[in-house]
């Protein structure tokens, strides 16, 4: 599934450092503004201890976690919607992602000048929001012209679309983002083809210095207060420290490093899980002698749709799914024990897969 999270933000916020911590691709970092002119793409592994618990009973040849594609988008600057910096590239790339991880600088460093002259994450967020809103306003205005032509020929639905798009237009002109526009759910069909930038789900990451990794600092507290009404998650991560942890090969050394910082796990693990949730995803498992594997699906998918994630033939020839619930399997210890206890369920095409299901797909092509 081509599910993508885009790491965005102003230039020199630590985006690429964070990307390198969580991705299998290592990108070059720099202290100069706009030192990167293209997006970096990599895969991030979703940590899931359930895989290893399942394997305790299966003893498979390999364990395969699920992944999400991560895109490190070039740094933004004020005026990007008018082509400043590499703004056009930034905005084109962000249109291709499913969710946004917005990195905000919440640390002081005289050796790394802030492009706006001072550290202020609230202002920085407003700059990025405005650039997205300006580009979205242009998209809405173009579609309004199209619908106005259609309405002149008597198209009633086009007339309703004009009313809906005018709500968005006024919303953008009031410096508000698309996701907070007061429109009915059914009326959002009028913007689906526009892929509005400010309508994408957002996760905020406050990039702090090492001493602030556990509790944050004055910058993070002010920022958290400013986004209280957005119903969005805010993570505090020290990207530079995370990069140093990621370079340690010995797991014990990593744990000692984390303990010294007052952390129980790497912040990037929390970031990956939060991104997984942001994309409205969940996991099901397949387990056998060759591999124990996690698979990514969107919440609400049926058993045939989930089977199609493994291979299109499984969806096309789907007969049934044999399903065990993760807690039952861990408690009973084997597929045979689950079957004997009535905990192996035979599900048909209408079954909605739940997070943690262990499934065996029966199919015939």
Secondary structure in CASP SS format (residue, H / E / C, confidence):
PFRMAT SS
TARGET T0000
AUTHOR 0000-0000-0000
METHOD secondary structure of the structure
MODEL  1
X C 1.00
X C 1.00
X C 1.00
X E 1.00
X E 1.00
X E 1.00
X E 1.00
X E 1.00
X C 1.00
X E 1.00
X C 1.00
X C 1.00
X C 1.00
X C 1.00
X H 1.00
X H 1.00
X H 1.00
X H 1.00
X H 1.00
X H 1.00
X H 1.00
X H 1.00
X C 1.00
X C 1.00
X C 1.00
X C 1.00
X C 1.00
X C 1.00
X C 1.00
X C 1.00
X C 1.00
X C 1.00
X C 1.00
X C 1.00
X C 1.00
X C 1.00
X C 1.00
X C 1.00
X C 1.00
X E 1.00
X E 1.00
X E 1.00
X E 1.00
X E 1.00
X E 1.00
X C 1.00
X C 1.00
X C 1.00
X C 1.00
X H 1.00
X H 1.00
X H 1.00
X H 1.00
X H 1.00
X H 1.00
X H 1.00
X H 1.00
X H 1.00
X C 1.00
X C 1.00
X C 1.00
X E 1.00
X E 1.00
X E 1.00
X C 1.00
X C 1.00
X E 1.00
X E 1.00
X E 1.00
X E 1.00
X E 1.00
X E 1.00
X C 1.00
X C 1.00
X C 1.00
X E 1.00
X C 1.00
X C 1.00
X C 1.00
X H 1.00
X H 1.00
X H 1.00
X C 1.00
X C 1.00
X C 1.00
X C 1.00
X H 1.00
X H 1.00
X H 1.00
X H 1.00
X H 1.00
X H 1.00
X H 1.00
X H 1.00
X C 1.00
X C 1.00
X C 1.00
X C 1.00
X E 1.00
X E 1.00
X E 1.00
X E 1.00
X E 1.00
X E 1.00
X E 1.00
X C 1.00
X C 1.00
X C 1.00
X C 1.00
X C 1.00
X C 1.00
X C 1.00
X C 1.00
X C 1.00
X C 1.00
X C 1.00
X C 1.00
X C 1.00
X C 1.00
X C 1.00
X H 1.00
X H 1.00
X H 1.00
X H 1.00
X H 1.00
X H 1.00
X H 1.00
X H 1.00
X H 1.00
X H 1.00
X H 1.00
X H 1.00
X H 1.00
X H 1.00
X H 1.00
X H 1.00
X H 1.00
X H 1.00
X H 1.00
X H 1.00
X H 1.00
X H 1.00
X H 1.00
X H 1.00
X H 1.00
X H 1.00
X H 1.00
X H 1.00
X H 1.00
X H 1.00
X H 1.00
X C 1.00
X C 1.00
X C 1.00
X C 1.00
X H 1.00
X H 1.00
X H 1.00
X H 1.00
X H 1.00
X H 1.00
X H 1.00
X H 1.00
X H 1.00
X H 1.00
X H 1.00
X H 1.00
X H 1.00
X H 1.00
X H 1.00
X H 1.00
X H 1.00
X H 1.00
X C 1.00
X C 1.00
X C 1.00
X C 1.00
X H 1.00
X H 1.00
X H 1.00
X C 1.00
X C 1.00
X C 1.00
X C 1.00
X H 1.00
X H 1.00
X H 1.00
X H 1.00
X H 1.00
X H 1.00
X C 1.00
X H 1.00
X H 1.00
X H 1.00
X C 1.00
X C 1.00
X H 1.00
X H 1.00
X H 1.00
X C 1.00
X E 1.00
X E 1.00
X E 1.00
X E 1.00
X E 1.00
X E 1.00
X E 1.00
X C 1.00
X C 1.00
X H 1.00
X H 1.00
X H 1.00
X C 1.00
X C 1.00
X C 1.00
X C 1.00
X C 1.00
X H 1.00
X H 1.00
X H 1.00
X H 1.00
X H 1.00
X H 1.00
X H 1.00
X H 1.00
X H 1.00
X C 1.00
X H 1.00
X H 1.00
X H 1.00
X C 1.00
X C 1.00
X C 1.00
X E 1.00
X E 1.00
X E 1.00
X E 1.00
X C 1.00
X H 1.00
X H 1.00
X H 1.00
X H 1.00
X H 1.00
X H 1.00
X H 1.00
X H 1.00
X C 1.00
X C 1.00
X C 1.00
X C 1.00
X H 1.00
X H 1.00
X H 1.00
X H 1.00
X H 1.00
X H 1.00
X H 1.00
X H 1.00
X H 1.00
X H 1.00
X C 1.00
X C 1.00
X C 1.00
X C 1.00
X C 1.00
X C 1.00
X H 1.00
X H 1.00
X H 1.00
X H 1.00
X H 1.00
X H 1.00
X H 1.00
X H 1.00
X H 1.00
X H 1.00
X H 1.00
X H 1.00
X C 1.00
X C 1.00
X E 1.00
X E 1.00
X E 1.00
X E 1.00
X E 1.00
X E 1.00
X E 1.00
X C 1.00
X C 1.00
X C 1.00
X E 1.00
X E 1.00
X E 1.00
X E 1.00
X E 1.00
X E 1.00
X E 1.00
X E 1.00
X C 1.00
X C 1.00
X C 1.00
X E 1.00
X H 1.00
X H 1.00
X H 1.00
X H 1.00
X H 1.00
X H 1.00
X H 1.00
X H 1.00
X C 1.00
X H 1.00
X H 1.00
X H 1.00
X H 1.00
X H 1.00
X C 1.00
X E 1.00
X E 1.00
X E 1.00
X E 1.00
X E 1.00
X E 1.00
X E 1.00
X C 1.00
X H 1.00
X H 1.00
X H 1.00
X H 1.00
X H 1.00
X H 1.00
X H 1.00
X C 1.00
X C 1.00
X H 1.00
X H 1.00
X H 1.00
X H 1.00
X H 1.00
X H 1.00
X C 1.00
X C 1.00
X C 1.00
X E 1.00
X E 1.00
X E 1.00
X E 1.00
X C 1.00
X C 1.00
X C 1.00
X C 1.00
X E 1.00
X C 1.00
X C 1.00
X C 1.00
X C 1.00
X C 1.00
X E 1.00
X E 1.00
X E 1.00
X E 1.00
X E 1.00
X E 1.00
X C 1.00
X C 1.00
END
